[in-house]
């Protein structure tokens, strides 16, 4: 399922750009981010190779929660308040009607892709299991994803559109969404508030 989400592999990669691939990394939006869709965004990169990259915004809760999604999928199911209130994030501007569940083990659902450290499930059975109390402990639900063509993310990194750092599961699953961006920046020794102030006086 994840392969279907990847950018077009026929797009030629820009030969002058060289970088290491950043799967299982965070992308931290720089304060001068020009694209309003990604201002103050923290993205988890599910995949990054010579064909492009695919990621999920992990700090922008949407207007829906798990109860809203399950009401459409299986309205007769009974939910506890704790399960029903699980937030659904805006994962990115591509295929915003499509659901993605980022989680830590196991791999027991119909459409689960092993990302190496985490798993990504795109089938509805994981949501029904969550409603019954059988889902994964550590989980983020998104609608939509973010994609880059071959070489596009590499160029954006060269242009300092993003900072990158290794992903941290504590930040992903244990911190409130409004703390994740600053926490990821701190792993690089950066205070985004100071960076914003410096950019304003440049």
Secondary structure as the mmCIF struct_conf table of DSSP 4:
data_model
#
loop_
_struct_conf.conf_type_id
_struct_conf.id
_struct_conf.beg_label_comp_id
_struct_conf.beg_label_asym_id
_struct_conf.beg_label_seq_id
_struct_conf.end_label_comp_id
_struct_conf.end_label_asym_id
_struct_conf.end_label_seq_id
HELX_RH_AL_P HELX_RH_AL_P1 UNK A 2 UNK A 5
BEND BEND1 UNK A 6 UNK A 6
HELX_LH_PP_P HELX_LH_PP_P1 UNK A 7 UNK A 8
TURN_TY1_P TURN_TY1_P1 UNK A 9 UNK A 10
BEND BEND2 UNK A 11 UNK A 11
HELX_LH_PP_P HELX_LH_PP_P2 UNK A 12 UNK A 14
TURN_TY1_P TURN_TY1_P2 UNK A 15 UNK A 16
TURN_TY1_P TURN_TY1_P3 UNK A 23 UNK A 24
STRN STRN1 UNK A 25 UNK A 29
TURN_TY1_P TURN_TY1_P4 UNK A 31 UNK A 32
HELX_RH_3T_P HELX_RH_3T_P1 UNK A 36 UNK A 38
TURN_TY1_P TURN_TY1_P5 UNK A 39 UNK A 40
STRN STRN2 UNK A 42 UNK A 49
TURN_TY1_P TURN_TY1_P6 UNK A 50 UNK A 51
STRN STRN3 UNK A 52 UNK A 57
BEND BEND3 UNK A 59 UNK A 59
STRN STRN4 UNK A 61 UNK A 65
HELX_RH_AL_P HELX_RH_AL_P2 UNK A 66 UNK A 73
TURN_TY1_P TURN_TY1_P7 UNK A 75 UNK A 76
HELX_RH_AL_P HELX_RH_AL_P3 UNK A 81 UNK A 84
TURN_TY1_P TURN_TY1_P8 UNK A 85 UNK A 85
STRN STRN5 UNK A 87 UNK A 90
BEND BEND4 UNK A 93 UNK A 93
STRN STRN6 UNK A 94 UNK A 103
BEND BEND5 UNK A 104 UNK A 105
BEND BEND6 UNK A 109 UNK A 109
TURN_TY1_P TURN_TY1_P9 UNK A 110 UNK A 111
STRN STRN7 UNK A 112 UNK A 114
BEND BEND7 UNK A 116 UNK A 118
STRN STRN8 UNK A 119 UNK A 121
BEND BEND8 UNK A 123 UNK A 123
TURN_TY1_P TURN_TY1_P10 UNK A 124 UNK A 124
HELX_RH_AL_P HELX_RH_AL_P4 UNK A 125 UNK A 131
TURN_TY1_P TURN_TY1_P11 UNK A 132 UNK A 133
BEND BEND9 UNK A 135 UNK A 135
BEND BEND10 UNK A 137 UNK A 138
STRN STRN9 UNK A 139 UNK A 148
TURN_TY1_P TURN_TY1_P12 UNK A 150 UNK A 151
HELX_RH_AL_P HELX_RH_AL_P5 UNK A 152 UNK A 158
TURN_TY1_P TURN_TY1_P13 UNK A 159 UNK A 160
BEND BEND11 UNK A 161 UNK A 161
STRN STRN10 UNK A 162 UNK A 166
HELX_RH_AL_P HELX_RH_AL_P6 UNK A 169 UNK A 173
TURN_TY1_P TURN_TY1_P14 UNK A 174 UNK A 174
BEND BEND12 UNK A 175 UNK A 175
HELX_RH_AL_P HELX_RH_AL_P7 UNK A 177 UNK A 186
TURN_TY1_P TURN_TY1_P15 UNK A 187 UNK A 189
HELX_RH_AL_P HELX_RH_AL_P8 UNK A 192 UNK A 200
TURN_TY1_P TURN_TY1_P16 UNK A 201 UNK A 201
#
